[in-house]
Amino acid sequence: MGYDIPGKNLKVANTLIMRQYQKEDLATVKTLHFAGVQQFGGQPDVRYDEDLDNIEKNYLNNGGDFLVGLLGDEIVAIGAIKRVSTIKSEIKRIRVRKDVQRKGYADSILLMLIKRAIELGYSELCLDTLAQNIPAQRLFEKHGFKEKYRGKIGLYNMVFYEKNLKNS
């Protein structure tokens, strides 16, 4: 898959355009994030609300990034990377609007987040996902993430993944 980087817009295959988050995106980003949480049985949580209210602090500073994927003018996908250490970044908040989930846009945004992590100088990437969320696990494994361990976060069974970016 080829990438063009015209200014701050990041273009990915077909009609999905990735660009960096802008302040006016917040309401749509929150709606999309919480729709994804509820789709897999979770509940909206004040922690995440505050985290998303402060995207500039939590993702756009300190070596992170927050991307939105657009079909025309509509945001249909989101994803972020957050600094963990000088060499490691964590993928956060990947969501694709339910009505377009089968169009390969999760692949597109994941690939762009991997690319951004490399551009920002990270050599490792990590993430976690719900253990029962099999399609997400297949997506991550397809793109070279290896299961590191399984554990619990609160009531949820989670799978933790890592990817070495040096050979990507």
Secondary structure, DSSP 4 states (H G I P E B T S, - for coil): ---B--TTEEE-STTEEEEE--GGGHHHHHHHHHHHHHHTT----HHHHHHHHTHIIIIISSS-EEEEEEETTEEEEEEEEEE-SSSEEEEEEEEE-GGGGGGTHHHHHHHHHHHHHHHTT-SEEEEEEETT-HHHHHHHHHTT-EEEEEEEETTEEEEEEEEE-TT-
